[in-house]
Amino acid sequence: MKPRTTIIQHFTGDFEALEGHLSALNEELETRGAGDEVVLVDDTDEGLLQAWVDERFPVMRVVRKNLREGRAKAYLMGAQAATCELILMLGPDKRVRPGTLGPLITAIQGPNILALAPRIVHGDNGAPDLPGALTIEQGRPVVLPPVTTEDEPHMHNIPFASGGACFMRRDVFLSRGGFDELFMASYWEDVDMGLSGWRQGMRVLEVPQSIVEHHPAVDPDVLVPQPISQAAVERGRLLLYWKHLDKRRDAADHVQGLWRDAVDAALGDRREDLVWLALALDDMGAATDARVKLSPVQRSLADALRASDPTVI
């Protein structure tokens, strides 16, 4: 019997894009004939998705959220509603190509696999969005530009599977409580999932033979002003480092660096830098609690960064 997969599609309001996404999913599932399923998580305030799906794709299920809380919560609700052993989590702007599931299902049978990422390409014929290494620069996590080439045909290590297209075992995802609620603002939660797995002795791989297309869609109701989204990014960046800090010397150096950064921001009238720091400090206790939950770990932060580097063979 073929392993069954639940595809969890996060929906934020773009019905035109969704019709294309679901048509592609329907074709993929019919071709496989394995009893896979689609669960749509309605992350709008309107509740119009159920009737729309009943008319066009009646075999698909809808889970409605009461609040717009972002993709991390949507994926958790979708996984809780899923009936299959594997899950493919897709953002509202992602569309599968034919044959997407097969390579992922084969690859996840390997040892110590936490998550897999299909190759994400821009549109029908666009360039791939290749993953780069995760590193720490001046006390802050940074995802570097990719070094691997688009014709790389083999599976290889990557730091994390993008929250826009992530393949996991359902029981593994649920046993971890989904993505850490510390990063519920849809920034860094996928990086944290991958880094946590690497530190716990697991692996994250990109599977180039599996391809998902990125089709940008804009929902005017959920547009976030740039200063607010940037604040969420920088808050999460600090919290990620605080969660994974594991050397006293690094912690001491980081605290001194934060003091210097705060003084420089004040003197330079960069108020936004101080806001980012204040937002992160509000959740420092939660980051400390999250660090405890990582135990037991098999790799230090430094070793996990080296192990997950796509450029290291």
C-alpha positions as CSV (number, residue, x, y, z in Angstrom):
1,M,0.0,0.0,0.0
2,K,1.3,3.4,-0.9
3,P,1.9,5.9,1.9
4,R,-1.0,8.4,2.0
5,T,-0.4,12.2,2.2
6,T,-2.6,15.0,3.4
7,I,-2.0,18.3,1.5
8,I,-2.7,21.2,3.8
9,Q,-3.4,24.3,1.8
10,H,-3.4,27.6,3.7
11,F,-6.1,30.0,2.2
12,T,-6.1,33.7,2.9
13,G,-8.7,35.0,0.4
14,D,-7.5,34.7,-3.2
15,F,-10.1,32.4,-4.9
16,E,-8.7,32.9,-8.4
17,A,-5.3,31.6,-7.3
18,L,-6.9,28.8,-5.2
19,E,-8.7,27.4,-8.2
20,G,-5.4,26.9,-10.0
21,H,-3.8,25.4,-6.9
22,L,-6.6,22.9,-6.3
23,S,-6.9,21.9,-9.9
24,A,-3.2,21.0,-9.9
25,L,-3.7,19.1,-6.6
26,N,-6.7,17.3,-7.9
27,E,-4.7,16.1,-10.9
28,E,-1.8,15.0,-8.7
29,L,-4.1,13.0,-6.4
30,E,-6.0,11.3,-9.2
31,T,-2.7,10.3,-10.9
32,R,-1.4,8.7,-7.7
33,G,-4.6,6.9,-6.8
34,A,-3.3,6.4,-3.3
35,G,-6.2,7.8,-1.2
36,D,-4.4,11.1,-0.5
37,E,-6.5,14.0,0.7
38,V,-6.6,17.8,0.6
39,V,-7.4,19.9,3.7
40,L,-8.0,23.6,3.2
41,V,-7.6,25.9,6.2
42,D,-9.8,29.0,5.8
43,D,-7.8,31.8,7.4
44,T,-10.3,34.6,6.5
45,D,-13.0,36.2,8.4
46,E,-15.7,35.6,5.8
47,G,-16.4,31.9,5.9
48,L,-17.0,31.8,2.1
49,L,-14.6,29.0,1.4
50,Q,-16.8,26.0,2.4
51,A,-19.6,26.8,-0.1
52,W,-17.0,27.5,-2.9
53,V,-15.2,24.2,-2.3
54,D,-18.5,22.2,-2.1
55,E,-19.4,23.5,-5.6
56,R,-16.0,22.9,-7.3
57,F,-14.0,20.3,-5.3
58,P,-16.5,18.5,-3.1
59,V,-14.0,15.7,-2.1
60,M,-11.8,18.3,-0.4
61,R,-12.3,19.3,3.3
62,V,-12.3,22.7,4.8
63,V,-11.2,23.7,8.3
64,R,-12.2,27.2,9.3
65,K,-10.2,29.3,11.7
66,N,-12.0,31.8,13.9
67,L,-9.1,34.4,13.8
68,R,-6.5,35.3,11.2
69,E,-3.4,33.9,13.0
70,G,-1.0,33.1,10.2
71,R,0.3,30.0,8.6
72,A,1.9,28.3,11.6
73,K,-1.5,28.0,13.4
74,A,-3.2,27.1,10.1
75,Y,-0.8,24.2,9.5
76,L,-1.3,22.9,13.0
77,M,-5.0,22.9,12.6
78,G,-4.7,21.2,9.3
79,A,-2.4,18.5,10.7
80,Q,-4.8,17.9,13.5
81,A,-7.6,17.4,11.0
82,A,-5.5,15.2,8.7
83,T,-6.0,11.4,8.4
84,C,-2.9,10.5,6.5
85,E,0.6,9.6,7.8
86,L,2.4,12.3,5.8
87,I,1.6,16.0,5.3
88,L,2.6,18.5,2.7
89,M,2.1,22.1,4.0
90,L,1.5,24.6,1.2
91,G,1.2,28.4,1.5
92,P,-1.6,30.3,-0.3
93,D,0.9,31.2,-3.1
94,K,2.1,27.6,-3.8
95,R,1.1,25.2,-6.6
96,V,2.3,21.7,-7.1
97,R,3.6,20.4,-10.4
98,P,2.7,16.9,-11.6
99,G,4.8,14.3,-9.8
100,T,5.5,16.4,-6.8
101,L,4.5,13.9,-4.1
102,G,6.4,10.8,-5.3
103,P,10.0,11.9,-4.8
104,L,9.1,13.4,-1.4
105,I,7.4,10.2,-0.2
106,T,10.5,8.1,-1.3
107,A,12.9,10.5,0.3
108,I,11.2,10.6,3.7
109,Q,11.8,6.9,4.1
110,G,15.5,7.7,4.8
111,P,17.0,7.7,8.3
112,N,16.5,10.6,10.7
113,I,14.5,12.8,8.3
114,L,12.7,15.7,10.1
115,A,11.5,17.5,7.0
116,L,11.8,17.8,3.2
117,A,11.6,20.8,0.9
118,P,10.5,20.5,-2.7
119,R,12.3,22.8,-5.1
120,I,10.4,26.1,-5.3
121,V,10.4,27.9,-8.6
122,H,8.9,31.2,-9.6
123,G,5.9,30.8,-11.8
124,D,5.6,28.4,-14.7
125,N,9.1,29.0,-16.1
126,G,10.9,31.1,-13.5
127,A,14.2,30.6,-11.7
128,P,14.3,28.4,-8.6
129,D,14.4,29.8,-5.1
130,L,17.4,27.9,-3.8
131,P,18.2,27.6,-0.1
132,G,21.4,29.1,1.4
133,A,23.3,28.4,4.5
134,L,22.2,29.7,8.0
135,T,24.9,31.5,9.9
136,I,25.3,33.9,12.8
137,E,26.6,37.4,12.0
138,Q,27.1,40.0,14.8
139,G,24.9,38.0,17.1
140,R,22.0,37.5,14.8
141,P,20.9,34.6,12.5
142,V,21.2,35.3,8.8
143,V,20.2,33.2,5.8
144,L,22.9,33.5,3.2
145,P,22.4,33.7,-0.5
146,P,22.4,30.3,-2.3
147,V,25.6,28.8,-3.6
148,T,24.1,25.6,-5.1
149,T,23.1,25.9,-8.8
150,E,19.7,25.3,-10.3
151,D,20.8,22.2,-12.1
152,E,21.8,20.5,-8.9
153,P,20.0,17.1,-9.4
154,H,20.7,15.5,-6.0
155,M,19.1,15.7,-2.6
156,H,21.2,17.8,-0.3
157,N,21.2,19.2,3.2
158,I,19.5,22.5,3.8
159,P,19.0,24.4,7.1
160,F,15.3,24.4,7.0
161,A,12.2,23.6,4.8
162,S,10.4,26.8,3.9
163,G,7.1,27.3,5.6
164,G,5.7,27.9,2.1
165,A,6.2,24.2,1.1
166,C,7.2,21.7,3.8
167,F,6.8,17.9,3.8
168,M,6.9,16.0,7.1
169,R,5.5,13.0,8.9
170,R,2.3,14.0,10.6
171,D,3.1,12.3,13.9
172,V,6.5,14.1,14.0
173,F,5.0,17.5,13.3
174,L,2.3,17.0,16.0
175,S,4.7,15.6,18.6
176,R,6.6,18.9,18.3
177,G,3.4,20.9,18.7
178,G,3.7,22.2,15.2
179,F,5.9,25.3,14.8
180,D,7.0,27.0,18.0
181,E,4.4,29.6,19.1
182,L,7.4,31.9,19.9
183,F,7.5,32.6,16.1
184,M,3.8,32.8,15.3
185,A,4.2,35.9,13.2
186,S,5.2,33.8,10.1
187,Y,8.8,34.7,10.3
188,W,11.6,32.4,11.5
189,E,9.2,29.6,12.6
190,D,10.4,27.4,9.7
191,V,14.0,28.2,10.4
192,D,13.6,27.3,14.0
193,M,11.9,24.0,13.1
194,G,14.8,23.1,10.9
195,L,17.5,24.2,13.3
196,S,15.9,22.4,16.2
197,G,15.8,19.2,14.2
198,W,19.5,19.5,13.2
199,R,20.4,20.1,16.8
200,Q,18.5,17.0,17.8
201,G,20.3,14.8,15.4
202,M,17.8,14.9,12.5
203,R,18.1,16.1,8.9
204,V,16.4,18.5,6.5
205,L,16.8,18.0,2.8
206,E,15.8,19.6,-0.5
207,V,14.4,17.2,-3.1
208,P,15.0,18.9,-6.5
209,Q,12.9,16.3,-8.3
210,S,9.8,17.5,-6.5
211,I,8.8,21.0,-7.8
212,V,6.3,23.5,-6.4
213,E,5.6,26.8,-8.1
214,H,5.4,30.1,-6.4
215,H,2.5,32.3,-7.7
216,P,2.4,35.6,-5.8
217,A,-1.0,36.6,-4.7
218,V,-1.9,39.7,-2.8
219,D,-4.8,39.9,-0.4
220,P,-5.5,43.6,0.3
221,D,-7.1,42.7,3.6
222,V,-3.9,41.2,5.0
223,L,-1.3,43.6,3.7
224,V,1.0,44.5,6.6
225,P,2.9,47.9,6.6
226,Q,6.6,47.4,6.0
227,P,7.7,48.8,9.4
228,I,5.5,46.3,11.2
229,S,6.6,43.3,9.1
230,Q,10.2,44.4,9.5
231,A,9.7,44.6,13.3
232,A,8.4,41.1,13.3
233,V,11.4,39.9,11.3
234,E,13.9,41.5,13.6
235,R,12.1,40.5,16.8
236,G,12.1,36.9,15.6
237,R,15.7,37.0,14.6
238,L,16.8,37.9,18.1
239,L,14.4,35.3,19.7
240,L,15.8,32.6,17.4
241,Y,19.3,33.3,18.6
242,W,18.3,33.5,22.2
243,K,16.5,30.1,22.0
244,H,19.5,28.4,20.5
245,L,22.4,30.1,22.3
246,D,24.4,27.3,24.0
247,K,27.8,28.8,25.0
248,R,28.3,31.1,27.9
249,R,31.0,33.0,26.1
250,D,28.8,33.6,23.1
251,A,26.0,34.7,25.5
252,A,28.3,37.2,27.3
253,D,29.6,38.6,23.9
254,H,26.0,38.9,22.7
255,V,24.8,40.9,25.7
256,Q,27.7,43.3,25.3
257,G,26.9,43.6,21.6
258,L,23.2,44.4,22.4
259,W,24.3,47.2,24.8
260,R,26.5,48.6,22.0
261,D,23.7,48.3,19.5
262,A,21.2,50.0,21.8
263,V,23.6,52.9,22.5
264,D,24.4,53.3,18.8
265,A,20.7,53.3,17.9
266,A,19.9,55.9,20.5
267,L,22.8,58.2,19.4
268,G,21.9,57.7,15.8
269,D,18.2,58.3,16.3
270,R,17.3,54.9,15.0
271,R,14.2,54.4,17.1
272,E,13.1,51.3,15.1
273,D,16.2,49.4,16.3
274,L,15.2,50.0,19.9
275,V,11.6,49.0,19.2
276,W,12.8,45.7,17.7
277,L,14.9,45.0,20.8
278,A,12.1,45.9,23.2
279,L,9.7,43.6,21.4
280,A,12.1,40.7,21.6
281,L,12.9,41.4,25.3
282,D,9.2,41.1,26.1
283,D,9.5,37.4,25.1
284,M,12.9,36.6,26.4
285,G,11.4,34.4,29.1
286,A,9.5,32.4,26.5
287,A,12.7,32.0,24.5
288,T,14.5,30.7,27.6
289,D,11.6,28.2,28.2
290,A,11.8,27.1,24.5
291,R,15.5,26.4,24.9
292,V,14.8,24.0,27.7
293,K,12.3,22.1,25.6
294,L,15.1,21.4,23.0
295,S,16.7,18.9,25.3
296,P,18.2,16.5,24.7
297,V,20.3,17.9,21.9
298,Q,23.0,16.0,20.0
299,R,24.7,18.9,18.3
300,S,25.8,22.3,19.5
301,L,24.5,25.4,17.6
302,A,27.8,25.7,15.7
303,D,27.9,22.0,14.8
304,A,24.2,22.2,13.6
305,L,25.0,25.2,11.4
306,R,27.9,23.3,9.8
307,A,25.9,20.1,9.3
308,S,23.0,21.9,7.6
309,D,25.2,24.0,5.3
310,P,24.1,23.2,1.6
311,T,27.7,23.8,0.5
312,V,29.3,21.2,2.7
313,I,29.4,17.7,1.2
